[in-house]
Amino acid sequence: MLTSDFDYHLPPELIASEPLAERSASRMMVLHRKAGRIEHRMFREIGEFISREAGDMLVLNDTRVVPARYFTDRGHEVLRLQILTPTRWRCMVKPGKKFRLGHTLLIGEVTGTVVEIMEDNGDRIIEFDRVVDESKHGHLALPHYMGRDDQPADRERYQTVFARSEGSIAAPTAGLHFTPDVLSPLPHTFVTLHVGVGTFQPVKVENIADHKMHSEVYEVSAATAQAVQGARRVIPVGTTALRTLETVARDHGRVIATQGSTDIFIHPGFEFRVAGGLLTNFHLPKSTLIMLVSAFAGKELVMQAYEEAIRERYRFFSYGDCMLIV
């Protein structure tokens, strides 16, 4: 299949650059896969579709977003991808031509030096003379389509209410709709997948089979593995939770307690072993995420649903509305 097969036109005003005042006030499109039917609901009604008695189990990603974006004294950008040691980071940098081997930079009062340039992707290894003050100099790396820098309010709002395991560059946005009151009566459990730089990378190849995914670290606990194995229907909350479960099932035959890294790329033709439903936001055109959703619900139905979401003026992307696929 071609990347262009997953394109659509989105009016810019439908991009949600700011969150709603209330998390659970989002709209929720319900996509009935077998019937090919589309239903328009509110997110706070999700309990009507999830039943403990029927053996349903929501699986959420409890990763916590960290301030990964930094600016040097010259206004250049450093995006921290990985903390190798407290003073040694793997980073993406902009503009790349300024960060030559041996280049020094200042973040606040801390001096960093480019000690290595990765040949495969141009990432830099930067060694600092002491620990950078994250609370003072770190910024959330909000997606570019929001068209704005992070604000103090984003520290709480661009974070799920159940976030606890630090390590993500971006939020698992399908989980942003939940409040404790909405979540607590629903059967649920957690996995951890730290969202990496791959969430920002567009698909640049013509044939989707040629795309290479960035690797991300995950963990599944024994309690979660038991909950998933005992469920009749598993409903991942977000593409990150789905990718974690399907990776483990692919590698081990079923969901077990384990940890590792995954670069799984789910697109039409993929055989799902775990997911029986999916809660997800609306995704960028030609992205790996819309390809994943198309694999799960069928490309024709998904593209039809996106057209209807545009007609109905749904809010798109990270701070936008959601879709429940059942």
C-alpha positions as CSV (number, residue, x, y, z in Angstrom):
1,M,0.0,0.0,0.0
2,L,1.1,3.6,-0.6
3,T,1.5,6.3,1.9
4,S,-0.7,8.5,-0.2
5,D,-3.6,6.0,0.4
6,F,-3.9,7.4,3.9
7,D,-4.0,11.0,3.1
8,Y,-7.0,13.3,3.8
9,H,-7.6,17.1,3.9
10,L,-8.1,18.6,7.3
11,P,-9.2,22.2,7.7
12,P,-6.6,23.9,9.9
13,E,-9.2,25.2,12.3
14,L,-10.1,21.6,13.4
15,I,-6.7,21.1,14.9
16,A,-7.0,21.3,18.7
17,S,-4.1,23.5,19.8
18,E,-5.6,23.9,23.3
19,P,-7.3,21.4,25.6
20,L,-11.0,21.6,26.7
21,A,-11.6,22.9,30.2
22,E,-12.9,19.5,31.2
23,R,-11.0,16.3,30.2
24,S,-14.1,14.2,29.8
25,A,-16.1,16.8,27.8
26,S,-14.6,15.5,24.5
27,R,-16.8,14.0,21.8
28,M,-16.4,10.3,21.0
29,M,-17.1,8.8,17.6
30,V,-18.1,5.1,18.1
31,L,-17.1,3.0,15.1
32,H,-18.9,-0.4,14.9
33,R,-16.5,-2.5,12.8
34,K,-18.7,-5.4,11.9
35,A,-21.8,-3.3,11.1
36,G,-19.8,-0.5,9.5
37,R,-21.8,1.9,11.5
38,I,-20.8,5.3,12.9
39,E,-22.3,6.7,16.1
40,H,-21.7,10.1,17.7
41,R,-21.5,10.2,21.5
42,M,-19.7,12.0,24.3
43,F,-16.6,10.5,26.0
44,R,-18.2,10.5,29.4
45,E,-20.6,7.9,28.0
46,I,-17.8,5.4,27.5
47,G,-19.1,3.2,30.3
48,E,-22.1,2.2,28.2
49,F,-19.6,0.3,25.9
50,I,-17.3,-1.3,28.5
51,S,-18.7,-4.0,30.8
52,R,-17.0,-5.8,33.7
53,E,-19.7,-8.4,33.6
54,A,-19.0,-9.1,29.9
55,G,-15.3,-9.6,30.6
56,D,-14.0,-6.4,29.1
57,M,-10.6,-5.0,30.1
58,L,-9.2,-1.5,29.3
59,V,-5.4,-1.3,29.1
60,L,-3.9,2.1,29.5
61,N,-0.4,3.4,29.2
62,D,0.8,4.9,32.5
63,T,3.9,6.6,31.1
64,R,4.6,10.1,32.3
65,V,5.8,12.9,30.0
66,V,9.0,14.6,30.9
67,P,10.3,18.0,29.9
68,A,12.6,16.9,27.0
69,R,13.0,20.1,25.0
70,Y,15.8,22.5,25.9
71,F,17.2,25.7,24.4
72,T,20.8,26.8,24.4
73,D,22.1,30.3,25.1
74,R,22.1,30.8,21.3
75,G,18.5,29.8,20.9
76,H,19.3,26.4,19.3
77,E,17.1,23.4,20.2
78,V,18.0,20.2,22.0
79,L,15.5,17.4,22.2
80,R,16.6,14.8,24.8
81,L,15.8,11.3,23.5
82,Q,17.5,9.2,26.2
83,I,19.3,9.8,29.5
84,L,22.4,7.6,29.3
85,T,23.7,9.0,32.6
86,P,22.5,12.1,34.5
87,T,25.1,14.2,32.6
88,R,25.2,12.3,29.3
89,W,22.2,12.5,26.9
90,R,21.3,11.2,23.5
91,C,19.6,14.1,21.6
92,M,18.1,15.4,18.4
93,V,19.4,18.9,17.7
94,K,18.3,21.8,15.5
95,P,20.0,23.2,13.5
96,G,22.1,20.1,13.0
97,K,25.0,22.0,11.2
98,K,25.7,24.0,14.4
99,F,26.2,20.9,16.5
100,R,29.5,19.6,15.1
101,L,31.7,17.2,17.0
102,G,33.4,19.1,19.9
103,H,30.8,21.9,19.8
104,T,30.0,23.4,23.2
105,L,26.7,24.8,24.3
106,L,25.1,26.4,27.4
107,I,21.8,25.4,28.9
108,G,21.5,27.9,31.8
109,E,24.8,27.7,33.6
110,V,25.6,24.2,32.5
111,T,28.1,23.5,29.6
112,G,27.6,20.7,27.2
113,T,29.9,19.2,24.6
114,V,29.0,17.2,21.5
115,V,31.1,14.0,22.0
116,E,29.6,11.8,19.4
117,I,27.5,12.0,16.2
118,M,25.5,8.8,15.5
119,E,26.0,7.8,11.9
120,D,22.7,6.1,11.3
121,N,20.4,9.0,12.1
122,G,22.5,12.1,13.1
123,D,21.6,12.0,16.8
124,R,24.1,13.7,19.1
125,I,25.6,12.4,22.3
126,I,26.1,15.4,24.6
127,E,28.2,15.4,27.8
128,F,27.4,18.1,30.4
129,D,29.8,19.3,33.1
130,R,27.0,18.9,35.7
131,V,23.3,18.1,35.9
132,V,20.9,20.3,34.0
133,D,18.0,21.7,36.1
134,E,15.0,20.1,34.3
135,S,12.4,22.0,36.3
136,K,14.0,25.4,35.4
137,H,15.1,24.8,31.8
138,G,13.1,21.9,30.5
139,H,10.0,22.3,28.2
140,L,7.4,19.9,27.1
141,A,7.9,19.0,23.4
142,L,4.4,19.7,22.3
143,P,3.6,18.5,18.8
144,H,4.5,21.0,16.0
145,Y,0.9,21.1,14.7
146,M,-0.3,22.9,17.9
147,G,1.6,25.9,16.5
148,R,2.7,27.2,20.0
149,D,5.2,26.7,22.8
150,D,4.3,24.9,26.0
151,Q,2.6,26.9,28.8
152,P,2.6,26.2,32.5
153,A,-0.9,24.7,32.3
154,D,0.4,22.0,29.9
155,R,2.5,20.5,32.7
156,E,-0.7,19.1,34.1
157,R,-3.0,19.0,31.1
158,Y,-0.6,17.2,28.7
159,Q,-0.4,14.4,31.2
160,T,-2.8,11.6,31.9
161,V,-4.3,11.5,35.4
162,F,-2.8,8.1,35.9
163,A,0.7,8.9,34.7
164,R,3.4,7.5,37.0
165,S,6.4,6.1,35.1
166,E,8.6,8.9,33.8
167,G,10.1,8.6,30.3
168,S,7.9,9.8,27.4
169,I,8.6,12.7,25.1
170,A,4.9,12.8,24.1
171,A,1.7,11.9,25.9
172,P,-0.3,8.8,25.1
173,T,-3.1,11.1,24.1
174,A,-6.1,8.7,24.1
175,G,-5.7,8.6,27.9
176,L,-6.0,12.3,28.3
177,H,-9.8,12.1,28.3
178,F,-10.1,10.1,31.5
179,T,-10.8,11.6,34.9
180,P,-10.6,9.5,38.1
181,D,-14.4,9.5,38.3
182,V,-14.7,8.2,34.7
183,L,-12.0,5.6,35.0
184,S,-12.5,4.1,38.5
185,P,-15.8,2.1,37.8
186,L,-14.3,0.7,34.6
187,P,-12.3,-2.6,34.5
188,H,-8.7,-1.5,33.7
189,T,-5.1,-2.2,34.0
190,F,-1.8,-0.6,32.9
191,V,1.2,-1.2,30.6
192,T,4.1,1.2,30.2
193,L,5.5,2.3,26.8
194,H,7.7,5.4,26.8
195,V,6.7,7.4,23.7
196,G,9.8,8.3,21.7
197,V,10.8,10.5,18.8
198,G,9.0,8.2,16.3
199,T,5.8,9.9,17.2
200,F,7.1,13.1,15.4
201,Q,8.6,11.4,12.4
202,P,6.5,11.4,9.1
203,V,6.4,8.5,6.7
204,K,8.7,9.7,3.9
205,V,8.6,6.5,1.7
206,E,6.2,5.9,-1.1
207,N,5.5,2.3,-0.2
208,I,4.6,1.9,3.5
209,A,6.4,-1.5,3.7
210,D,9.7,0.5,3.4
211,H,9.1,2.6,6.5
212,K,11.3,1.9,9.5
213,M,9.8,2.5,13.0
214,H,11.8,4.0,15.9
215,S,12.3,1.7,18.8
216,E,10.5,2.4,22.1
217,V,10.9,0.8,25.6
218,Y,7.9,-1.0,27.2
219,E,7.1,-3.0,30.3
220,V,4.2,-5.3,31.2
221,S,3.7,-6.4,34.8
222,A,2.5,-9.8,36.1
223,A,-0.8,-8.2,37.3
224,T,-1.5,-6.8,33.9
225,A,-0.6,-10.0,32.1
226,Q,-3.0,-11.9,34.3
227,A,-5.7,-9.3,33.8
228,V,-5.3,-9.5,30.0
229,Q,-5.2,-13.3,29.9
230,G,-8.5,-13.4,31.9
231,A,-10.4,-10.9,29.8
232,R,-12.8,-11.8,27.1
233,R,-12.3,-8.6,25.3
234,V,-9.2,-6.4,25.6
235,I,-9.5,-2.7,24.7
236,P,-6.2,-0.8,24.5
237,V,-6.4,2.9,25.3
238,G,-4.3,4.4,22.6
239,T,-2.0,3.1,19.9
240,T,0.9,2.8,22.4
241,A,-0.9,0.3,24.6
242,L,-2.0,-1.6,21.6
243,R,1.5,-1.8,20.1
244,T,2.8,-3.0,23.5
245,L,0.3,-5.8,23.8
246,E,0.6,-7.0,20.2
247,T,4.4,-6.9,20.5
248,V,4.4,-9.2,23.5
249,A,1.8,-11.5,22.0
250,R,3.8,-11.8,18.8
251,D,7.1,-12.5,20.6
252,H,5.8,-14.8,23.3
253,G,2.5,-16.3,21.9
254,R,0.4,-14.5,24.5
255,V,0.7,-11.5,26.9
256,I,3.1,-12.3,29.7
257,A,5.0,-10.2,32.2
258,T,8.1,-8.9,30.4
259,Q,10.0,-5.8,29.3
260,G,11.9,-4.8,26.3
261,S,11.8,-2.5,23.2
262,T,9.5,-2.6,20.2
263,D,9.7,-1.1,16.7
264,I,6.5,-2.9,15.6
265,F,4.8,-1.3,12.6
266,I,1.1,-2.1,12.4
267,H,-0.5,-1.5,9.0
268,P,-3.3,-3.2,7.0
269,G,-2.7,-6.9,6.7
270,F,-1.5,-7.2,10.3
271,E,-3.0,-10.1,12.3
272,F,-4.2,-8.9,15.7
273,R,-3.7,-11.4,18.6
274,V,-4.9,-9.4,21.6
275,A,-7.0,-6.2,20.8
276,G,-10.7,-6.6,20.6
277,G,-11.4,-2.9,20.6
278,L,-9.5,0.4,20.6
279,L,-9.9,3.9,22.0
280,T,-7.8,6.4,20.1
281,N,-7.7,10.0,19.0
282,F,-7.8,11.2,15.4
283,H,-4.4,11.1,13.7
284,L,-2.3,13.0,11.2
285,P,-2.7,12.2,7.5
286,K,-0.3,9.7,6.1
287,S,1.0,8.8,9.6
288,T,1.8,5.3,11.0
289,L,-1.0,5.8,13.5
290,I,-3.8,6.2,11.0
291,M,-2.3,3.1,9.3
292,L,-2.6,1.2,12.6
293,V,-6.2,2.3,13.0
294,S,-6.9,1.3,9.4
295,A,-5.4,-2.1,10.0
296,F,-7.7,-2.6,13.0
297,A,-11.0,-1.3,11.6
298,G,-10.5,-1.5,7.8
299,K,-9.1,1.3,5.7
300,E,-12.3,2.1,3.8
301,L,-14.3,2.4,7.0
302,V,-11.7,4.5,8.8
303,M,-11.3,7.0,5.9
304,Q,-15.1,7.3,5.7
305,A,-15.1,7.9,9.5
306,Y,-12.5,10.7,9.2
307,E,-14.5,12.3,6.4
308,E,-17.6,12.3,8.7
309,A,-15.5,13.6,11.6
310,I,-14.5,16.6,9.5
311,R,-18.1,17.2,8.4
312,E,-19.2,17.0,12.0
313,R,-16.4,19.4,13.1
314,Y,-14.7,17.1,15.5
315,R,-11.5,18.4,17.1
316,F,-8.3,16.6,15.8
317,F,-5.0,15.3,17.2
318,S,-3.5,15.3,20.7
319,Y,-5.9,17.7,22.5
320,G,-8.8,16.7,20.3
321,D,-11.8,14.3,20.4
322,C,-11.6,10.5,20.3
323,M,-12.8,7.4,18.5
324,L,-13.9,4.2,20.2
325,I,-13.7,1.2,17.8
326,V,-15.8,-1.8,18.9
